[in-house]
């Protein structure tokens, strides 16, 4: 997965800070960029815990729903 690098900066005073910059950044990064950032955080968290990052994967859960007979 190779995506173009997005670099943005903004200087604001602390009392005028809002989420608009963050929302604009993640919108420009796109879905693939968000996933890459997420996966990088997963690998870093595993490294901090001393675990082998090669074994890492996204958590999956399975649910079975049965309809009641009426």
Secondary structure, DSSP 4 states (H G I P E B T S, - for coil): -------------GGG--SHHHHHHHHHHHHHHHHHHHHHHHHHHHHHTT--GGG-----------PPP-
